[in-house]
Amino acid sequence: MEEQEAEGGDRAEGGGLRGRRGGGGRLHSASAPDSPRPGSPTSFAQFSRWVPGTNGSLEFEFSTREPDGLLLYTDDGGSYEFFELKLVEGAVRLHYNTGGGARLLTAGRGLHDGAWHRVRVTRRLEQTHLTVDDEIETRVVKSLNHEFGNPDTNSFVYLGGLPLLLTRQVGNRLTLPVVTLEPRFAGQLRGLTYTRGNGLARSQNMIASQVSHSLY
């Protein structure tokens, strides 16, 4: 996947990003006044590749008033493995494939209440865990390889939406092409962190974005 040029997006309180729905999701400074502003159907935030190995996790926090929207997407570069996190009617749904076929996990309810909620996806060999606040859902999927993709070919991790160039590119290598049809997230996101099997956690910095440049 082609990396997008960083556009210097505004950082929200706690190192996060904020988005609004006004014809689409939008990311902007959390210091903005709580008043309607026109949104953009092209907003996204791009982060480094996630390579959890056989044991690893990623987590972040979100806050929104919208019941539906794409939270996170990453894949193996166009083969068959992917992780898609989205809000569906106020619940977090994980759609994923780690080599044993596509599976779904759903946790939480009424999460579009404007409060902050923590989401964690954890890989433990054949087990995949979805944790939303204090609720944990788990599936076991048999597969020949417990690794997620490859560090050289995995896509970047996208929060809130995908780059417009990627969604319109002919012959793009998205493993889950229908992800481009998902509504973009409208709200705030912060604290994306990757943890490896050895327990070492590392906060991730945004490397590219399409967000508001306005300083409120």
Long-range contacts (C-beta under 8 A, 24 or more apart in sequence): 1-77, 1-155, 1-156, 1-166, 1-172, 1-173, 2-165, 2-166, 2-169, 3-46, 3-156, 3-207, 3-208, 4-46, 4-163, 4-165, 4-208, 4-209, 4-210, 5-208, 6-206, 6-207, 6-208, 6-209, 7-208, 7-209, 7-210, 7-211, 7-213, 8-209, 8-213, 9-45, 9-206, 9-209, 9-210, 9-211, 9-212, 9-213, 10-211, 10-212, 10-213, 10-214, 10-215, 12-188, 12-189, 12-190, 13-190, 14-61, 14-190, 14-191, 15-190, 15-191, 15-203, 16-61, 16-188, 16-189, 16-190, 16-191, 17-45, 17-159, 17-160, 17-188, 17-189, 17-190, 17-206, 17-209, 17-211, 18-187, 18-188, 18-189, 19-43, 19-160, 19-184, 19-185, 19-186, 19-187, 19-188, 19-189, 20-186, 20-187, 21-66, 21-69, 21-183, 21-184, 21-186, 24-183, 24-184, 24-186, 25-69, 25-70, 25-160, 25-161, 25-183, 25-184, 25-185, 25-186, 26-186, 26-211, 26-212, 27-160, 27-189, 27-209, 27-210, 27-211, 27-212, 28-211, 28-212, 28-214, 28-216, 29-212, 29-214, 29-215, 29-216, 30-188, 31-216, 32-214, 32-216, 33-216, 39-186, 40-210, 40-212, 41-184, 42-161, 42-163, 42-164, 42-210, 43-160, 43-161, 43-184, 43-209, 43-210, 43-211, 44-158, 44-159, 44-160, 44-161, 44-162, 44-163, 44-184, 44-209, 44-210, 45-158, 45-159, 45-160, 45-189, 45-206, 45-208, 45-209, 45-211, 46-156, 46-157, 46-158, 46-159, 46-163, 46-206, 46-207, 46-208, 46-209, 47-156, 47-157, 47-158, 47-159, 47-192, 47-204, 47-205, 47-206, 47-207, 48-156, 48-157, 48-194, 48-204, 48-205, 48-207, 49-74, 49-151, 49-154, 49-155, 49-156, 49-157, 50-74, 50-83, 50-148, 50-154, 50-157, 50-194, 51-148, 51-149, 51-151, 51-154, 52-123, 52-148, 52-194, 52-196, 52-197, 53-123, 53-147, 53-148, 53-196, 53-197, 54-123, 54-124, 54-125, 54-146, 54-147, 54-197, 55-123, 55-124, 55-125, 55-196, 55-197, 56-122, 56-123, 56-194, 56-195, 56-196, 56-197, 57-120, 57-121, 57-122, 57-123, 57-194, 57-195, 58-120, 58-121, 58-157, 58-192, 58-193, 58-194, 58-195, 59-118, 59-119, 59-120, 59-121, 59-131, 59-191, 59-192, 59-193, 59-195, 60-118, 60-119, 60-159, 60-189, 60-190, 60-191, 60-192, 60-193, 61-116, 61-117, 61-118, 61-119, 61-189, 61-190, 61-191, 62-116, 62-117, 62-119, 62-185, 62-187, 62-188, 62-189, 62-190, 63-114, 63-115, 63-116, 63-117, 63-187, 63-188, 64-111, 64-112, 64-114, 64-185, 64-186, 64-187, 64-188, 65-112, 65-113, 65-114, 65-186, 65-187, 66-112, 66-185, 66-186, 66-187, 67-112, 68-183, 69-160, 69-182, 69-183, 69-184, 69-185, 69-186, 69-187, 70-160, 70-161, 70-162, 70-179, 70-182, 70-183, 70-184, 70-185, 71-119, 71-159, 71-160, 71-185, 71-189, 72-157, 72-158, 72-159, 73-155, 73-157, 73-158, 73-162, 73-176, 73-179, 74-154, 74-155, 74-156, 74-157, 74-158, 75-149, 75-154, 75-155, 75-174, 75-175, 75-176, 76-148, 76-149, 76-150, 76-153, 76-154, 76-155, 76-175, 77-149, 77-150, 77-153, 77-154, 77-155, 77-173, 77-175, 78-153, 78-173, 78-174, 78-175, 79-149, 79-175, 80-175, 81-148, 81-149, 81-175, 82-175, 82-176, 82-179, 83-121, 83-148, 84-176, 84-179, 84-182, 85-119, 85-121, 86-182, 87-111, 87-112, 87-185, 92-117, 92-119, 92-130, 92-132, 94-121, 94-128, 94-130, 95-176, 96-121, 96-128, 97-175, 98-123, 98-128, 98-141, 98-143, 98-146, 98-148, 99-141, 99-143, 99-144, 99-145, 99-146, 100-141, 100-142, 100-143, 101-141, 103-128, 103-139, 103-141, 105-130, 105-137, 105-138, 105-139, 106-130, 106-137, 107-131, 107-132, 107-135, 107-136, 107-137, 108-132, 108-133, 108-135, 116-188, 123-148, 156-207, 156-208, 157-192, 157-204, 159-185, 159-189, 159-192, 160-184, 160-185, 160-189, 161-185, 163-208, 163-210, 164-210
